[in-house]
Amino acid sequence: MPLPSLLLLLALRAPDTFIVTGTAVDHLQNRPLNYILVTLTSTQDRQLTVSTITAADGRFGFNNVPAGKYSLSAQRRGNSQPQLYRQNDQYSTAIAVGPGLASQNIVFPLEAPGSISGTVLDQNGEPAGAAQVWALHKTVSSGRPEIQIVGQNQVDRAGAFHLGHLAPGTYFIAVSARPWYARSFPQMAGQPNPELDVAYPITYYGDTTDAASASPVNLAEGGSAAIQINLHAVPAAHVDLGASGPEQPHAPPHLAAETMGGNTIPIAPNMVGVDGRAELGGIAPGRYVLRTMDRNGQHSRFGPGARIDITGNTSITAENLKTTSLSGQLTFEGSARPPGQPFLRFSCGNRPFTMRILNDGSLQSAGQFIQPGHCDVALADASGFYLKSIAAGDATPSTDAVELTEGVDNHLVAVAAKGAMSELTGMTVQNEQPLSSAMVLLLPEDPAHGSRIRRDQSDSDGTFKLSQILPGRYILLAIDNGKDLAYRDPAVIQPYLAQGTALEFPRQNDGPLKVKVAVRRMN
């Protein structure tokens, strides 16, 4: 029998239920917002959900709600993504419903979306056709500063673009395009025309091709900005991919230009056969991530990939690509092994990826492009086990991090140990009263163990829960406003540590804790 809808469940349990009411308001002006879609969803069972539309005075209400915790979201008309109540990064404040709990007269502030509009022109001041515009947002995610691609749009015939539904903050705008008149390959024998063998580099607002020199766009909440970006063509480069023929057909490779924050922007170069060889053309000099495609019958899949610097005409084959790859073995101590399909989760900058752990303990990559450098590593879907050690090559083993070398196969040796992970529950308080929407952090005593950080946000009754805590020494800390706090930076979090509580897991007393909330320091 399928699960009943929340409406039916509420009707069946009406005598033991409660009311959730509130008002959706504009965050800046505090004015009521009508025709907002508000949704209430059980945190214990995400299929139990009910929605309503706010009235003219911004009010909404849900009757006959069973005791429990519920996420609350609101969505403006035309917005693809709803906002969660008191949302901070991927965390939000759940509404606690039950005897003696305040679940009525909730004020739900919604941030007003902003927008960036503008035009893209070529070197002659004419609209640049078929240009793609990319918005990169400078933000804080999971406690570290990052730059994320948050939107894209194609210009119209007048070279105009519009990027909407943007959160307040700092943005960089990038453009990828191709000159409409460009010809990437020789036209008629003896009649080459270098003026047509050109390309546009990735160009940023500020009319620069250097990401470090890009001009920021500072967008206020609900604000708008109008900009203009001018493109300038440069001589195109050609990449020889080697021999091509019926016995060795080439699938078009995937080429992406590397941009700020480790992000990439896809490029669509021309690919043709020239004298029996496959060649890419129409490429502006720059740094790229090139991933070859292996063809198997009618299907193609990603093959090797690597960073490459293209400064002019060059030759590249799968054999001479200096790829960064991973292989290795994970051993589960003892004879037991977790059920299901455990895997390792890697976080390398803003490029997360996973590796499956096969039955024989070997590590299998899913063909992702591997970002070299420092990577936090965690064992996932392995109930009852934790990552005891991991090392790449001859490096000193760590419990949760590796350094990956670019351009080589990084062989990993990992060990997982059996041991139950802990859980911590508690309440955040200020002036001896429960405080909702506080950021709760459990920080390892050794800041190098970044993957061991646990985080939550206190719910409307001030309660929180931290799960999957590995054995070790930690500091428990709560801050009243954690929005955009780069807590992984030791210099940022240091002023708060004295107000934290030292804990060691497993704990002797596993009861809930009261945590005094620190006040956010504003720089």
Buried (B, 14 or more C-beta within 10 A) or exposed (E): EEEEEBEEBBEEEEEEBBEBEBBBBBBBEEEBBEEBBBBBBBBEEEEBBBBBEBBEEBBBBBEBBBBBBBBBBBBBEEBEEBBBBBBBBEBBBBBBBBEEBEBEEBEBBBBBBBBBBBBBBBEEEEBBBEBBBBBBBBBBBBBBBBBEBBBBBEBEEEBBBEBBBBBBBEBBBBBBBBBEEBBBBBEEEEEEEEEBBBBBBBBBBBBBBEBEEBEBBEBEBBBBBEBEBBBEBBEBBBBBBBBBEEEEEBBBBBBBBBBBBBBBBEBEBBBEBEEEBBBBBBBBBBBBBBBBBEBEEEEBEBBBBBBBEBEEBBEBEBEEBEBBBBEBBBEBEEEEBBEEEBBBBBBBBBBBBBBEBEEEBEBBBEBBBBBBBBBBBBBEBBEBBBBBBBBBBEBEEBBBBBBBBBEBEBBBBBBBBBBEBBBBBBBBBBEEEBBBBBBBBBBBEEBEBBBBBBBBBBBBBBBBBBEBBBBBEBBBBBBBBBEEBBBBBEEBBEEBEEBBBEBEBEEEEEEEBEBBBBEBEEE
